[in-house]
């Protein structure tokens, strides 16, 4: 457990020190939202209806951008093998990287939500429910993204391959997240949104467990 | 030398599966054309005799890929990887056929070839996952890494199969619910139609078994040539 934290915090510190990565991701996110709002606007009803879809597509793009960063630094410095050589099981590397992804992704997702609220007139009254959706969706996305980033980290052309593989696999997560966000934003009773959260939770559990179990098998050798 | 000689030809079982499948297929088609028209859909229902078995073989093939991908990850035996890849390839073809036959049926029934309805969407995603599987295989040169990466996709991608299968139930949608419900064992279909459908399912499964064994052999030959 301590190892996981140490790894995630180390990566986070490096990322914050570097600044360029997070800032460019943030800029990308806002340009994305802005252009979509410009293309769909200015009618308020249309914007509001499109908002959940735009928000999650923007987040999906964002997290593919971020996913390569989880292992990017390790491959550049050639330190991935050192990490994997630490005695004991290797799942912790996966969990550490996943935690790092979430620590970067969640604040950015929150900013994206505010951005969407501004550009697309999404009501924020039920912030708790929206945040729950963001957290569940981000976890589902980050779990697979981190796994693939690790798997492809030793490859040339990983920047192109990763989104290709990732998008088809996480579409269920994006779909469920969009539906849940739309439900909350439209003011449906939470009981009607709950099935989507359950579905997201099931995805998260399955993807995280499957990825954590497969990770050592794929990374060794 | 001895080994390659025995490798270079399909064995009796492969031939038996293929021959049975190919011989019984025309009979199945005859039965499908002779089957009574549906009360609601009329003669259009006959597309189902191709649509359901192709989708079934697609799911079955992806399941086999899933199993052999897992086996490969644990045993690291290239043979398992070859079967997984062969099965994924056949699954992709049959899933494509299921999509096409579904679209041909949808046009006269729903009025459109394609609609973004959960079953169709999840099936299209499933198709995309396995297209990704082959993109990945093509992109990695190191054989061992290629096999591992493909196995990972084979395992994770399969998670979409139950979603696709259950989608008609989870989102009460436009698509027909299952005629043979595997989760409850209930059957909603006239017996004479069911018999024909089951016959087709059996024929397509035989063909699948034959194809997989054949494709696995071809893959083995390719690999042997690569190594030589």
Interface residues (C-beta under 8 A of the other chain):
Chain A: X144 X147 X148 X151 X152 X154 X155 X157 X161 X164 X165 X167 X168 X169 X171 X172 X175 X199 X206 X207 X210 X211 X214 X217 X218 X221
Chain B: X73 X74 X121 X122 X125 X128 X129 X131 X132 X135 X136 X139 X140 X144 X145 X148 X149 X151 X152 X153 X155 X156 X157 X159 X160 X163 X170
